[in-house]
């Protein structure tokens, strides 16, 4: 077992209003190692487009967890990975209960090995990574993997 945390901080500026359409959504996430992420709401919800939003963070975390699990599996199987690049996409929409949610996440990993592996072997590794990714196991979103 392990526990993880962060500090999420938002403050109303002295000359800022607090009306729904106009209050500033910008805030910071500070992690134990000192990393600070400038965050905001999605632009669809009055946030700042040049900051990370929670929706993107969940999608990126899902991809990151899958990648790290995949790399661990490849290393244990003695398959040397030279690069792994993913450009995940997620969909935010109303779920079957009528609530806004991340309903789908598509991972599109491109993995380069130092050897030729069959598509079936790579798909088995992705399936195992998906089964063992604790971020994916924590979400209700439909997560699909489309290796390139």
N, C-alpha and C positions, 0 to 999 in steps of 0.2 A: 504494500500500500504506500502511496505517497500523497502528499497534499501540496497544493499550489495556490498562490494568491497574487494579487496585484493591488495597487491603489488606483482607484478611478476618481479623478477630481474635476469638478466643475464649479465655477464661481460666477456670480452675477456681478458685472462691473458696476462701478458707482453711478455711471451715467446711462446704463442700459435699462431698457424696459423688460418686463416679463409678461408679454402678450404671446399667445400661442404661435401666431404666424411669424413673429419677429424675434423672439428671444434667441440668443446665440447658443448654438448647440456644441460649439467647440469645447473640448475638454482634453485631458491627458490621462494616459495609462502609464503607470510607473511599475516596473517589475523588480523583483528582488535583486537582480544583478545590476540595477541602476539604469537599464534601458528605459527611455521615455518615448512613447508613441503619441504623436499628435492625432487625436481622433475627433470625430464629429458624427452627426447623423448622416444618413444617406441624403444626397441632394433631393431625392424624391420626398423627403420629410424635413425640408428646410435646413439641411446641413451643408457643410463646406465640401466641395468636390475635391479639393487637394489634400484632404486628410483621410485617414483610414476610417471606415465606418464599421460598426459591429457585424453587419451582414457580410462584408468582404472578409473580415477577420475570421468568421466561422468557416467560410468557404476556403480561405487560405489555410486555416488550421487543419481542416479535413484533408486537403491535399498534402500538407506537410507531414501529417501523421501517417498517411498512406505511404508516402515516399520513404520515410524513415523506417517503417515496418518492412517495406519492399527491400530496401537496401540491406537491412539486417538479415532477411531471408536469403538474399543473393549471396551475402558474405558467408553465411553458415553453409550454403551449398557450394561454396568455392567458385562462384561465377562473378568475375570482376566487372563491376559497372564503371564505365568511363564517364558517363553523364546521364542525368535524369532531369528532364524539363517537363513541367506540366503547366497548362493554362486552364485551370478549372473555371467552370461557369456554374452559377447558382441562380435559381429562380425564387423570387419572393412574390408570393401571391396568397390569396385566401386558401386555407386548407379545407378539408371536408367538414370541419366544425365552423367554418366561416371566419376563422381568425387568421390574421396575417402571420405567415411563417415562411421559412426557407423550405420549400416543398421538394426541390430537386437540386442535386449537385452532380455535375458531370465532370469526371476527371479524364484528362486526355494526355496521359504521360507518354513521353518519347524517351525511351531508354536505349542507351548504346552500351553494348558489352564489348569486351576485348575478344570475344569468340562468337561464333554463330550458334544461336539457340533456336529451337523450333518455336513457332507461334504458340503451340500448345503448352510448351514448358513455361513460356513467359506468361501466358494466361493463367496457368496454375499458380505461379508466384503472385500474380495480382490478386487472384481469388483468395489466397492465403493471407496476403497483406490486408485485404478488405475485412476478412473474418477476424483478424487480430488487431485492427486499428481501433484503439479505445475511443478516439474522437468519433469515428463513424458509428461505433457501437452505442454512443451516447445520444445520437440524433434520431429524430423521427423522419428526416428527409429521405427521399428515395435517392440512393447514391449509385451511380453507374460508372464503370470504368471502360474507356474506349482507347486501348493502347494504339499508338501510331506505329 
